[in-house]
């Protein structure tokens, strides 16, 4: 009887264990089912950086950098204005000819105190911009061009204001002030499909440190009633001006002034400071401004140096302003493209095409000004894109269809 009592006391325990195990198995099943079901119902999303594969434009003269789409053309201009990209769209000519800028993004930097002396600071500038083209006067909408305030936000650490200007087409200007300079990131809105690119570009803008000789803007100015020139530089932060060459005529052996010419046989700034050097070009009126001679100006030594490497024909400067590409062939068909490295003072053949290919896209002009043209453009400081054509007889102002589009990397 004692044994039976022990068996009866053990039975409830076994039952409890069975119930607990069943509950655990059921709970585990529900847990794993819910994990699988949730994973199927709510997939995991990853945050992607849409600008990860974009290129970066850096300007140490004014202390900023910004990303731009890698498929767009970068073009850097002299002074405080930079064209970041221009997209060409088909215009009135039709036939697939992309003949007007469909969308353009620029960055322009000016000394606020020097450029807008009659305006009370940044707020005064914004008020004057809005007052120039009001959206309405005394409650009556205005015709033609009008402006209005957009949103306010941060561009890096600066307070920015967006202004829209609309007439035949619209532009968006994003203004902000930094260390006494007025920045303007503007977009000509000829095609709405690029508005997202513009917004993303603004979000990548960052201020960076300026260094060394890049703290200045270098310019050539007329003196002696246009019969001489001088080289000056202006400090970006203070606006202070300094003369580096008081008389170009005194240091340029070939300098001359001729009545009837648009200007003297003088110098023009090709690049802002690259390390301690400026690139200058010598205008040559007798060649119709087609062929230029290049000089280096050593800022530290204040010395003008003529480059040994000179182009044979007119060409195009890279956005970083270190390289110069130009055709090396005479005649209508161009198969060789040369390149000059201004800093190393070297000249070499960059591209050589076979006999069944040419760089010549067509012939433009008439009479003595007629000549071959090429479709080449710099995508960034070190990447050159060029179109290749099949040789064929062409008449003046006729354009060929490209056989291929290629690119080449240029090493410093």
Secondary structure, 3 states (H helix, E strand, C coil): CHHHHHHHHHHHHHHHHHHHHHHHHHHHHHHHHHHHHHHHHCCCCCCCCCCCCCEEEEECCCCEEEEECCCCCCEECCCCEEEEEEEEEECCCCCCCEEEEEEEEEEEEEEHHHHCCCCCHHHHHHHHHHHHCCCEECCEECCCCEEEEEEEEEECCEEEEEEEEECCCEEEEEEEEECCEEEEEEEEECCHHHHHHHHHHHHCCEECCCCHHHHEEEEEEEECCCCEEEEEEEECCCCCEEEEECCHHHHCCCCCCCCCCCCCCCEEECCCCECCEEEEEECCHHHCCCCCEEEEEECCCCEEEECCCCCCCCEEECCCCCEEEEECCCCCCCCEEEEEECCCCEEEEEEECCCCCECEEEEECCHHHCEEEECEEECCCCEEEEEEECCCCCCECCECCCCEEEEEECCC
